């Protein structure tokens, strides 16, 4: 069984105001593509009510960093009271969305994701010794990579949302 170590837990980003949902999606997808993450969408819910739209998306992209370890970032995006509005920017009408946005980031380091060391008890014991004494310097580098990626993605989304103040 692979082991999943929590590196960052529940890093939050809250925003309320005008933003563009397609630009948000595009920014996230481009960042994942740029950093060579394979995107996996776990949940995509959209409900329409009188107050506005409710959209909930959960993504779990991953990237192999070695044959033994992989980075995973969980993104939970919750948008509430989303309404379409038209705003005039530089004399041109632009369609935007208004509402509340909450994004929760989690960063994980998964080791032995192909379950190669789980077949026999001797292999499990050897893996424990290997992880504890020989692989520790590599693992700390992988952990800092996960942390760096999560915080970089959060900052990229923050920059997008702060640029879109109208």
C-alpha positions in Angstrom: 0.0 0.0 0.0 1.4 3.4 -0.9 2.0 5.9 1.8 0.6 9.4 1.6 2.3 12.1 3.6 0.5 15.4 4.2 2.8 18.3 3.4 0.4 21.2 3.4 -3.1 21.0 4.8 -6.0 23.3 4.2 -4.2 26.3 2.8 -7.2 28.7 2.0 -7.8 31.4 -0.5 -11.0 33.4 -0.1 -12.2 36.1 -2.5 -15.4 38.0 -3.0 -16.1 40.3 -5.9 -15.8 40.3 -9.7 -13.8 37.6 -11.4 -13.9 35.5 -14.6 -14.6 31.8 -14.1 -13.2 30.9 -17.6 -10.0 32.8 -16.8 -9.7 31.1 -13.5 -10.1 27.6 -15.1 -7.6 28.6 -17.8 -5.0 29.8 -15.3 -5.2 26.6 -13.3 -5.0 24.4 -16.4 -2.1 26.3 -17.8 -0.2 26.1 -14.6 -0.7 22.4 -14.3 0.4 21.9 -17.9 3.4 24.1 -17.4 4.5 22.1 -14.3 3.8 18.7 -16.0 1.0 17.7 -13.7 -1.6 15.2 -14.9 -5.0 16.6 -14.1 -7.7 14.4 -12.5 -11.1 15.8 -11.7 -12.9 14.1 -8.8 -16.0 16.2 -8.5 -17.8 18.8 -10.6 -21.2 20.1 -9.3 -23.2 23.0 -10.5 -26.5 24.1 -9.0 -28.6 27.0 -10.1 -30.9 28.8 -7.7 -32.6 32.2 -7.3 -29.5 33.5 -5.3 -27.2 32.5 -8.1 -25.1 29.5 -9.1 -23.3 27.2 -6.8 -20.2 25.5 -8.3 -18.0 23.0 -6.5 -15.0 21.4 -8.2 -12.4 19.1 -6.7 -9.2 18.4 -8.6 -6.4 16.0 -7.7 -3.6 16.5 -10.1 -0.4 14.5 -9.7 3.2 14.4 -11.0 5.8 11.7 -10.8 9.0 13.0 -9.4 10.7 9.6 -9.4 9.9 5.9 -9.8 9.1 5.8 -6.1 7.4 9.2 -5.3 4.8 11.5 -6.7 3.4 14.9 -5.8 -0.3 15.4 -5.5 -2.2 18.6 -5.0 -5.8 18.6 -4.0 -7.8 21.7 -5.0 -11.3 22.2 -3.7 -13.0 25.2 -5.5 -16.3 26.4 -4.1 -18.1 29.3 -5.7 -21.3 30.6 -4.2 -23.9 33.2 -5.3 -22.3 33.5 -8.8 -24.2 35.9 -11.0 -23.3 37.1 -14.5 -22.7 40.8 -14.8 -21.5 43.1 -17.6 -18.8 45.6 -16.7 -17.4 48.3 -19.0 -13.7 48.2 -19.2 -11.8 50.7 -21.4 -15.0 51.5 -23.3 -15.8 47.8 -24.0 -18.4 45.7 -22.2 -17.0 42.6 -20.6 -19.0 39.7 -19.2 -17.7 38.7 -15.7 -19.0 36.8 -12.7 -19.7 38.2 -9.3 -19.8 36.1 -6.1 -17.8 34.4 -3.5 -14.9 32.1 -4.2 -13.1 29.8 -1.8 -10.2 27.6 -2.8 -8.7 25.0 -0.4 -5.2 23.6 -1.3 -3.7 20.4 0.1 -0.3 19.0 -0.8 0.7 15.4 -0.5 3.8 13.3 -1.2 2.9 9.7 -2.1 5.6 7.1 -1.9 5.6 3.6 -3.4 2.6 4.5 -5.5 2.9 1.3 -7.6 2.9 -0.9 -4.5 6.2 -2.6 -5.5 7.3 -3.0 -1.9 4.2 -4.5 -0.4 4.3 -8.1 -1.8 6.1 -9.8 1.0 6.8 -8.8 4.7 10.5 -8.8 4.0 10.1 -6.2 1.3 8.0 -4.1 3.6 10.7 -4.2 6.3 13.4 -3.3 3.7 11.3 -0.4 2.5 10.9 0.9 6.0 14.7 0.8 6.6 15.3 2.2 3.1 12.9 5.1 3.8 14.3 5.9 7.2 18.0 5.8 6.5 18.8 6.1 2.8 15.9 7.9 1.1 15.5 10.7 3.7 17.5 13.4 1.9 15.6 12.8 -1.3 12.3 12.8 0.5 12.9 16.2 2.1 13.7 17.6 -1.4 10.4 16.1 -2.7 8.5 17.5 0.3 9.8 21.0 -0.4 8.9 20.6 -4.0 5.3 19.9 -3.1 5.2 22.8 -0.8 6.7 25.1 -3.4 4.2 24.0 -6.0 1.1 24.5 -3.8 2.2 28.0 -2.7 3.2 29.0 -6.2 -0.3 27.9 -7.6 -2.0 29.8 -4.7 0.0 33.0 -5.5 -0.7 32.7 -9.2 -4.5 32.5 -8.5 -4.2 35.4 -6.0 -2.4 37.5 -8.7 -5.2 36.7 -11.2 -7.9 37.7 -8.7 -6.2 40.9 -7.6 -5.6 42.0 -11.2 -9.3 41.7 -12.0 -10.5 44.5 -9.7 -12.9 46.6 -11.7 
